[in-house]
Amino acid sequence: MEFETLCLHADGNKKDGWGTLTTPVCQTSTFVHKGVGVQSEYSYSRLSNPTRSHLENTVARLEGGVAAFAFSSGMSALTTVMKLFGANSHIIASDDLYGGSLRLFNNVCTVEGMSFDFVDTGDISLVQSLIKANTKAIYVETPSNPLMQVSDIAALSALARKSGLPLIVDNTFLTPYFQRPIALGADIVIHSGTKFLGGHNDALAGFAVARTAELAERIGYYFKTIGACLAPWDCFLIERGIKTLPLRMDRINCNAKEIADWLRGRKQVKRVYYAGFADNARYAVSVKQATGFGGMVSFEVESKQLAEKILANVKVFQYAESLGGVESLITYPMLQTHADVPKNERERRGINERFLRISVGIENIKDLIDDLKQAFAD
Ligand SMILES: *Cc1c(COP(=O)(O)O)cnc(C)c1O
């Protein structure tokens, strides 16, 4: 089955005995035993639930893994996966990461005795040079948030395998429609399902997808023990979102390209960060490993005043955190997603008071460009 069809029919169409077309929301915490010692498929919804199983099977197939786990948020997926690594574990991670992931690593995992090196994971020899006896994983976002840095998943996977390390990829930005990390050699894929997979800015969710049965068993143990599972109704919403993932991603991809080009042509814009520019240093890597560039565009304007004016003036774009939904959003990373990153570090990387990030939605491109035009105008 092709990807678009899998988004609708990945888990077969055996949903219940009634022949419902859509997956029923099994709003139950527990399941009645069939008899003493008789094993049932479901027993308690923290462990598994039919609505959730259906969604998980779909996501596992879309990502090409053996199993997926649906969590209550992207952060709970990542927190649970981090339990695979004990105290004293060292992890090499991308230096441009979602702010919450950085906070988890720096302020929670380190308290538990883990340590991290944050580097440009696009530089394979640099990553290799940091591998130590206690290194336990390589963690990558590509393209990264919010600077859109690209890392070569296949090259990192070759290094990870040679070194006996799992490669973990946060695939939130491109989704399996554009990029399938497991096919490129990754071992675990993480998602904030809140973003493009759900796609409607109406539900939080997270996923961890495992390449092997062994990893699935280990993640599954922490999943059921920690209990940050996705509730049935939210599973239904995310599953409904996934049905239109390819359509949405195609439109978002086209809209984002036009917006990135338009921004680049403005003299008040100093720099545009977008994975789809042919003159990017790692454009060839993007084209090799992904079939689209996604909907994320960051840019730096000439002054703080202009950044604030744009945020105040936009009418179609909504000034809000998050990304990946049908509505276009604009955010101020310095104050929102990356507020917890130390100032020096943030500024050094260009996430300053002139830096804005856009998540492009599915509106008509003319309205989006017109909105930016009026927001920029004096
Ligand atoms: C939003 C996001 C997360 C965290 O996901 P939540 O669903 O908000 O918990 C992780 N990684 C990336 C790239 C994100 O954009």
The ligand as an ORCA input file, in Angstrom:
! r2SCAN-3c Opt
* xyz 0 1
  C       6.495     20.390     20.253
  C       7.714     19.579     20.075
  C       8.089     18.625     21.031
  C       7.297     18.420     22.309
  O       6.036     17.937     22.041
  P       4.721     18.241     22.947
  O       3.666     17.485     22.242
  O       4.533     19.713     22.962
  O       5.026     17.704     24.308
  C       9.218     17.863     20.776
  N       9.948     18.041     19.654
  C       9.622     18.964     18.734
  C      10.465     19.106     17.512
  C       8.505     19.761     18.911
  O       8.186     20.688     17.986
*
